[in-house]
Amino acid sequence: MNKKQKKLMDKHRNNLLYVEVKNNNVEKALSIFKKRVKNSGLLKEIRDREFYEKPSAEKRRKRNMVKHRKKYSIE
């Protein structure tokens, strides 16, 4: 692999969830992949986009979340 190809691969690794399998240890790579998916917030975004939500309903939901957080926050 030349430098140009390697640079292109590194660029794609930064944009995508990418896990390298080392020593044929697929279980370890899978657990790392699951952790990266969880930490990236990808699943939350997919759940949020599952159904269309009107902008006014989204604002109302977010406003209610803030009220709920303020109510139960420790001061």
Secondary structure by P-SEA (a helix, b strand, c coil): ccaaaaaaaaaaaaacccccccccaaaaaaaaaaaaaaaaaaaaaaaaacccccaaaaaaaaaaaaaaaaaaccc
